[in-house]
Amino acid sequence: MLEGAKSIGAGAATIASAGAAAGIGNVSSPSIHPVARNPSLAKQSFGHAISGFAPTEAIALFASMTAFLIPFVFR
């Protein structure tokens, strides 16, 4: 029973990776359009994109760390 619970927990933690991928797409897509219309906005738009990209990527890293820790820590 514990092995099944560990597998379910690790699988649930990896679902956050799909959410992070969607979040990265939502951050990068709107930042590309202004630069395509006006290339002089590239530096200004880059800062906003990074400020949205960093927390999204951190969530993905925490989720993958949790997915790897669950099977090995809980014995």
Backbone bond lengths (Angstrom), bond angles and torsions (degrees), N, CA, C in turn:
res aa  C-N    CA-C-N  psi(-1)  N-CA   C-N-CA  omega(-1)  CA-C   N-CA-C  phi
1 M - - - 1.452 - - 1.528 110.58 -
2 L 1.323 116.52 -39.51 1.462 119.99 -179.98 1.524 111.39 -66.35
3 E 1.332 116.99 -36.61 1.468 120.02 178.51 1.531 110.67 -63.63
4 G 1.303 117.03 -40.98 1.458 120.56 177.80 1.515 112.52 -65.04
5 A 1.319 116.12 -40.00 1.466 120.07 178.39 1.518 111.07 -65.77
6 K 1.334 116.70 -37.23 1.464 119.96 178.06 1.528 110.44 -65.70
7 S 1.319 116.42 -40.81 1.467 119.80 179.28 1.525 111.26 -66.12
8 I 1.313 116.68 -40.45 1.461 119.97 177.74 1.523 110.75 -64.97
9 G 1.323 116.81 -41.49 1.463 120.34 178.81 1.515 112.42 -65.03
10 A 1.325 116.68 -41.85 1.463 119.70 178.74 1.528 110.46 -66.97
11 G 1.325 116.93 -38.06 1.462 119.81 177.28 1.514 112.15 -65.96
12 A 1.324 116.72 -39.53 1.467 120.30 178.35 1.527 110.93 -66.09
13 A 1.327 116.63 -34.44 1.460 119.32 178.98 1.528 111.20 -70.35
14 T 1.320 117.57 -30.57 1.458 118.95 179.16 1.525 112.24 -77.05
15 I 1.318 117.79 -18.10 1.464 119.98 175.76 1.531 109.97 -63.28
16 A 1.319 117.13 -29.31 1.469 120.09 177.91 1.516 111.48 -63.54
17 S 1.325 117.70 -24.72 1.462 119.98 176.90 1.524 110.95 -65.99
18 A 1.324 116.97 -37.70 1.462 119.97 176.83 1.529 110.47 -65.67
19 G 1.322 116.34 -39.21 1.464 119.62 176.53 1.514 112.17 -65.68
20 A 1.325 116.49 -37.10 1.457 119.81 177.84 1.524 110.97 -67.94
21 A 1.328 117.05 -37.07 1.459 119.96 177.66 1.528 110.85 -64.70
22 A 1.309 116.77 -40.36 1.464 119.87 176.73 1.530 110.61 -66.26
23 G 1.326 116.56 -37.72 1.459 120.25 177.69 1.514 112.67 -64.96
24 I 1.331 116.98 -39.84 1.464 120.28 178.00 1.520 109.92 -65.22
25 G 1.330 116.73 -38.89 1.460 119.54 176.10 1.516 112.22 -64.33
26 N 1.326 116.60 -38.75 1.470 120.10 178.38 1.520 112.03 -69.08
27 V 1.326 117.44 -27.71 1.462 120.25 179.11 1.522 110.56 -80.68
28 S 1.321 117.28 -43.46 1.458 119.44 -173.29 1.521 113.04 -78.64
29 S 1.310 117.68 -31.03 1.463 119.62 -178.92 1.531 113.06 -62.75
30 P 1.333 119.26 -51.09 1.474 117.56 179.07 1.528 113.80 -68.54
31 S 1.321 117.96 -18.68 1.460 118.15 179.50 1.524 111.92 -82.99
32 I 1.322 117.80 -16.99 1.465 120.58 179.62 1.530 111.16 -80.77
33 H 1.320 117.85 -36.76 1.458 121.57 -175.10 1.531 113.69 -61.47
34 P 1.335 120.36 -46.40 1.476 117.93 178.80 1.526 112.65 -64.69
35 V 1.322 117.12 -34.18 1.462 119.96 -179.96 1.526 109.97 -69.99
36 A 1.323 117.20 -34.94 1.460 119.69 177.51 1.525 111.26 -67.89
37 R 1.317 117.11 -33.00 1.465 120.21 179.64 1.526 112.14 -81.40
38 N 1.329 115.97 -37.16 1.466 120.29 -177.61 1.526 108.43 -141.21
39 P 1.333 119.05 96.22 1.466 121.18 -175.63 1.529 114.73 -62.27
40 S 1.317 118.59 -17.79 1.468 119.44 179.55 1.533 111.85 -71.95
41 L 1.323 117.93 -12.96 1.465 121.48 178.15 1.529 113.08 -86.99
42 A 1.325 117.39 6.06 1.462 120.34 -173.89 1.528 111.86 -61.17
43 K 1.319 118.06 -46.10 1.469 119.97 -178.16 1.521 111.49 -67.51
44 Q 1.294 117.11 -39.09 1.463 120.88 -179.62 1.530 110.99 -69.00
45 S 1.308 116.98 -40.21 1.456 121.41 -179.17 1.524 112.08 -73.32
46 F 1.330 117.37 -28.59 1.458 121.36 -178.64 1.528 111.44 -63.02
47 G 1.313 117.49 -41.79 1.465 121.04 179.06 1.515 112.52 -62.55
48 H 1.307 116.31 -40.51 1.467 120.10 178.32 1.530 110.92 -68.36
49 A 1.328 116.11 -37.75 1.468 119.27 179.60 1.523 110.83 -66.46
50 I 1.316 117.76 -41.27 1.463 120.85 -179.81 1.526 110.53 -67.16
51 S 1.327 117.14 -37.54 1.465 118.96 179.87 1.528 111.92 -67.38
52 G 1.309 118.27 -24.15 1.456 120.73 174.29 1.520 112.55 -89.90
53 F 1.327 116.25 -29.44 1.458 121.07 -176.87 1.523 111.79 -75.22
54 A 1.317 117.71 -36.83 1.473 121.42 -174.72 1.532 113.00 -62.33
55 P 1.322 121.34 -49.68 1.468 118.55 179.01 1.529 112.90 -66.11
56 T 1.337 116.20 -33.01 1.453 119.13 178.17 1.516 110.86 -65.14
57 E 1.311 116.72 -42.61 1.458 120.85 178.15 1.527 110.85 -67.89
58 A 1.321 117.73 -34.98 1.469 120.34 177.92 1.524 110.66 -63.95
59 I 1.321 117.55 -38.76 1.461 120.38 177.67 1.518 110.20 -62.81
60 A 1.331 116.95 -40.47 1.465 120.40 178.59 1.529 110.92 -64.34
61 L 1.311 117.39 -40.13 1.467 120.23 179.05 1.526 111.54 -67.64
62 F 1.319 116.94 -41.31 1.467 119.83 177.66 1.526 111.36 -64.67
63 A 1.323 116.84 -38.10 1.463 120.20 179.34 1.516 111.35 -66.89
64 S 1.334 116.93 -42.66 1.467 118.42 178.89 1.522 111.09 -68.05
65 M 1.320 117.47 -36.43 1.464 120.36 176.71 1.526 109.99 -63.32
66 T 1.317 117.56 -42.00 1.456 121.54 178.67 1.527 110.86 -65.07
67 A 1.329 116.37 -40.95 1.458 119.87 -179.87 1.522 111.55 -63.75
68 F 1.323 117.92 -35.10 1.463 120.58 178.65 1.533 112.24 -79.82
69 L 1.315 117.62 -30.13 1.468 120.14 -177.90 1.522 113.21 -77.56
70 I 1.332 117.94 -34.10 1.465 121.11 -175.02 1.533 111.85 -56.31
71 P 1.328 120.04 -49.37 1.468 117.86 -176.62 1.534 114.02 -69.09
72 F 1.340 116.82 -26.85 1.460 118.96 -174.42 1.529 113.87 -94.42
73 V 1.310 117.32 -28.82 1.476 120.16 -176.53 1.522 111.28 -83.18
74 F 1.336 116.20 -45.07 1.455 119.63 -176.99 1.517 110.02 -88.92
75 R 1.310 116.62 99.62 1.478 121.25 -178.71 1.501 110.19 -110.72
